[in-house]
Amino acid sequence: MTPPPRNGPHDHGVLPGQIWFGRAPARASTLLGSCVAITLWHPLRKRGGMCHYMLPERPPTQSRAGPGLDGRYGDEALQLLLQAAERAGCPPSECEFKLFGGGRMFGGEAGESGPSLKVNERNVEQALWLAQRHGLKVTAQHLGGEGHRQIHLDLDSGDVWMRFKPLEEQGASA
């Protein structure tokens, strides 16, 4: 991964649970473990964005009586991203989407206290299901595996640069 070197007012970090939408010249970046990022780019308008969700959906025990949609949950994060695109005059049917993340961050199948929650697998399943449900034009994806990813979305070109660091490399460099 070698994105163009930039670090200035047009670079935006997207944290877990956040949605960002903007126009060129701009770049959005995030770091993913078990979380998933969905990027959106409109090639003619040079606008796009990214959502970074932590869990596939809101737990059934939690009501939506609060402030509205919550970017921490995949279904709601995508809804917020699609709404931002519509407000900017970028119909989702004209946009390109890319899916990243859902890495398993710890070795082994289960933790000390019982079976793994497999959040990463559920996040990947949710991303694929949401893409199908909304009829998104997915042009690239890098999902699953063991390790983390760093991604950068460039709104000038729609390119996403990604660096994947497998678990075995993380342990060696720690």
N, C-alpha and C positions, 0 to 999 in steps of 0.2 A: 504494500500500500504506500503510495507516494502522492498524496494530494498536493496541489500547489501550495507553497508556503504562504500563509496569510494568518494574521492574527490582529484583528482590528475591529472597528465598529460594525463590520459586516459579518463577523463570525458570531454565532449564537450557540451556546451550550444548552442542550435539552436534558433536563434532569428527569429521574423516574417520576411518572405521574404527570408530566408536562406535555403540552401540545404547543408547537411553534409553527407559524405560517408567515411567509414573507415573499419578497420579490428579489430578482437579481439586481445588483450583484450582492449575493449573500450566500452564506454557507452555514449549515446546522450540523452539529456534532453531538455524539453521545457515546457512552460506554455501556455495554450490555453484558449481563451474565445470564441469569434465567429469564430476565425480562425480554420483551420483544419490542422492536421499533418497526413502524410502518411509515415509509416515505411516500410522498405524493408529489408529482411534478407535472405541470402543464407546459408542453413544449412550445406552444405559440406565445403564451403570455409570460413565460419565464418566471412563473410563480410556483410555489410549492411549500411543503412543510413536512413535519414529522411528529408522530406521537410515540411516546415511550411508556408502555404499560407494564405493570408489575404482576398483575393477576388477571386471569381470563375474564372473570366477571365478578360482580358484587356478590358477596355471600348472601344467601337467602334470609339470614337473620338480620341483615342491615337494610333499613328502609331508605328510600330516596327522598325522604321528607326534608332533607337538608338543602344545600344551596343548588342542587341540580346535578348535572352530569359530572362524573369524576374521572379524570384522566388516568387514575391508577388502574382502572379496569378496562380490559381490551375492547369490549363491546361499546362502552361509553367513550373511550379515547378515540376510537375510529369515528364515532358519530360526531364528536367535536371537530376532528380534522376535516371530515366531509362538509360540515357546516361552514367552517372557515373557508374552504375552497369555493363553496357556492356563493358566499358573501363577496368573494373576490372576483366573481364572474368566471370561475373555472369549473365547469360541470365535470363531475367525477368520471363520466363516460369518455371525456377527452384527455384524461390524465393517465400517467404511468405510475404504477405502484411497485414498490420493492419491499420485501420482508426480510428481517434480520433478527437473530437472537435465539433465545430459548436454549442456551447452553446449560449443560449439567455442570454445576460448579464444585461438586464434591465427589470423589471417587466412591465406588461401592454402590450397592443396590439399596441399602437401608442404613438409617442412622442407628445410633446406640439405643435409642428409645423406641424403635419400631420401624415399620415400613416408611419409606420416603414419601413425601407428599407429591413428588413428581410435578412440581409447579412448572418446571421448564417444559415438560411434555404437554401439559395442559395448555400452556401459553402458545406453543407451536400449533397444536390442534385448533385452538381458537383463531389464530391468525389465518390459517388455511380455510377454516369454515367461514369466517367473516369475509374473506376475499371472494369465496364462491357465492355466498348469500347476497353480497352487494354487487356481484358481477364486475369486480375490479379487474382491470387489465394489468396483471402481475407480469412484469418484464424481467425480474430477477429475484432470487431468494437465496439466503444462506441461513439455514435453521438447524437447530439441534446440535449434536456433538457434545464434547466435553471441553469447556473452556469459555473464554470471554471474547467479545468483539468490540472493536472501536470502529465507528462509522462516521463518515463525513458526507453530507449531501450538498452538492454544488448546484445552485439554482440557475447559473448561467448555462450549464450543459445538461443537467439532470443526472449527471454521473454520481454514483455513490462509491467512495473509496472505503475499503474495509480491511481491517487487520484482525486476523483470528489468532488467538494465543491459546493453544491446547493446554490442558491441565498439567501434563508432564513438563512442559516448558515453564509453566508458572512456578512449579516446585523447584526446578533447577535454578531459577534466577532469584528466588526469594532469599 
